[in-house]
Every structure is written in structure tokens, then in C-alpha cells.
């Protein structure tokens, strides 16, 4: 059976080929009754658009790029934080008629490797998403001057065609530390990620702000880096306890690090929360099934991806979406926090 064409639809609908094309591409100069009739006939004929031909005419490929940048091989898609974000991106793009192309790129790039923008140009993508960008990434200056729209998650990147979508990390961290302070904790540790992540700086800012608001001194000896890994947090908690034996609570900048802190506490004979209260950040699926269930700051991960997809699709359609979008994080109190008096 031959593939149906615009001409076939036009003949059956008794309209011009131009009218069919404009109706199927969503233009508003076609009457609703005519548009509906054309769409119904296209379905009857099982019309499948020729995207290659259409892209030659419109200069639009209908493809977006996605960079999930991990520091080590295999880190990107396997990270428990990434899945729902990517699902949100995919669902939004699919509803807008876009396909998604995933790029393989090391970080930092090796000598002679093409830049992110070069990879996008080679595949003629209309726009690109970036997850996992670091503050020391050598391609950041190029991204700031990107000639086509890009959407960066969890980093504020300023540029003519750049759009940043993220969580209010400062407010989320503030709520976590305020919760611990309001329970009566005065010696509150902080296990942060790594210095090249913008979210690390923002969550440290929230930690400091909550201490200040509760008239608690900021003590740098109560802060350690856990590299956003469970193993790193295990080392960091031991370091904190060794420095300050009077520590009664710890805020971790990710749930993976919170699970590492819980393991280290158990290995040291500390019961959670009786001997040490712990709060995480992210609310990954694992958080609700730890023992005890983890108190954490919940990020709307699917909504984050969906919003990023909408912003980038709008930018590619020249609808001028906002350059910066921050979603709200919510504290979820479970079983890993209690007042310090209960520990005596």
C-alpha cells in the first residue's frame, strides 16, 4: 500500500495542499471545522509525515538533544535522581511532536573532542538539555553564547539563548536545617557534595541561613564533603564525629549521602535518630524504605523534567519562555529525626 500524501488528504477534504499542511502543523488561520475534518481524514488514511522532507522546508529537525554528564563512566542514567526527570522531559517533548537524541560526552572532555555545541550541530538538533554540568566545565563559555536554545538543569547559566530550570535549593536546605534546629539540635553537621556543583553552593547557603535565623553559630568544622556518593558520606560522617563528638544531627545534601551517613552511624554504634538525627535531600525512591524511613527534602523530579521540556520547546518555537524557573522543594518528615533530649 502506497504511503498517503498531503495531496491525497487535500483531494478527499476538497481543500488545497497548503491548507492541509497548515492545519496539520497547528497554524491558527484554518477554521476549526476544516482543521478537524483534515485531521480526521489524515487518521483515516494513516498519514505519516515525512520528517526529513519537512525539515528541509521548515529548517527544523523536530529533534532535541540531551546531555547527561557524569563524572565517572556509567553515572548518568543509572543515578536514582535522573530517571523521573528524563521521563518528564520525554513526556513533554512527545506531546509537542519532538524526538529526543541522547549524546555520549565525557566530562571533562578529552583533548581534541568536539564541544557540546559541535555535537549538536552535527545532528541538527533544535535545542539541547544539559544535566550534570559543573562550574569548572571548559565548555561553559560556549554554552553561554549558544546560537540555539539550551535548557540547563540545576545551574543558573546566563546567556541570550540559555534557560535554567531547577529547584530552590537555598530554601530547601534552609527548611531541612530549620527543622533540626526547631527540634532542639544546636550542633548540626552538614555533608555537602563537591565544590564544582552549583547546588552545593546553594545548599550551603541555605544551611548557613537557617543557623543564623536560629541564632546558631556557623562552624566550618561541622561541614565535610561527601562527593554526592554513599561511600563519600560514610567517610565524611566519621570525619565530622571525630572532629566534634557533640554533634547531634546531620543534614546531607543528597539522599544517597544520607544513606551512607546512616550506614556509618550504625558502624560506629550510633542509633538513628536516637543518637544522631539525619536529613537528606531529593526524596529518591529509596528514601521511604530505609530503616528508619529518611526525613528528606523532596524535589518534584518529574515536574522538573516536564518544565524543562516545556521551556525548551517554547524557546524553539520563539515563544520567549522565562530564562530562569525555580520549583519549590518540600520537607518530608519521616523517622530519622527527633529531639536531642530523647537521646539521653
C-alpha positions, 0 to 999 in steps of 0.5 A: 500500500502506497504511503498517503500524501498531503495531496491525497488528504487535500483531494478527499477534504476538497481543500488545497495542499497548503491548507492541509499542511497548515492545519496539520502543523497547528497554524491558527488561520484554518477554521476549526471545522476544516482543521478537524475534518483534515485531521480526521481524514489524515487518521483515516488514511494513516498519514505519516509525515515525512520528517526529513522532507519537512525539515528541509522546508521548515529548517527544523529537525523536530529533534532535541538533544540531551546531555547527561554528564557524569563524572565517572563512566556509567553515572548518568542514567543509572543515578536514582535522581535522573530517571523521573526527570528524563521521563518528564522531559520525554513526556513533554517533548512527545506531546509537542511532536519532538524526538529526543537524541541522547549524546555520549560526552565525557566530562571533562572532555578529552583533548581534541573532542568536539564541544557540546555545541559541535555535537549538536550541530552535527545532528541538527538538533533544535535545542539541547538539555544539559544535566550534570554540568559543573562550574569548572566545565571548559565548555561553559563559555560556549554554552553561554553564547549558544546560537540555539536554545539550551535548557540547563538543569540545576545551574543558573547559566546566563546567556541570550539563548540559555534557560535554567530550570531547577529547584530552590535549593537555598530554601530547601536546605534552609527548611531541612536545617530549620527543622533540626534546629526547631527540634532542639539540635544546636550542633548540626553537621552538614555533608555537602557534595563537591565544590564544582556543583552549583547546588552545593553552593546553594545548599550551603547557603541555605544551611548557613541561613537557617543557623543564623535565623536560629541564632546558631553559630556557623562552624566550618568544622561541622561541614565535610564533603561527601562527593554526592556518593554513599561511600563519600558520606560514610567517610565524611560522617566519621570525619565530622564525629571525630572532629566534634563528638557533640554533634547531634544531627546531620543534614546531607545534601543528597539522599544517597549521602544520607544513606551512607551517613546512616550506614556509618552511624550504625558502624560506629554504634550510633542509633538513628535518630536516637543518637544522631538525627539525619536529613537528606535531600531529593526524596529518591525512591529509596528514601521511604524504605530505609530503616528508619524511613529518611526525613528528606527534602523532596524535589518534584523530579518529574515536574522538573523534567516536564518544565524543562521540556516545556521551556525548551520547546517554547524557546524553539518555537520563539515563544520567549519562555522565562530564562530562569524557573525555580520549583519549590522543594518540600520537607518530608518528615519521616523517622530519622529525626527527633529531639536531642533530649530523647537521646539521653 
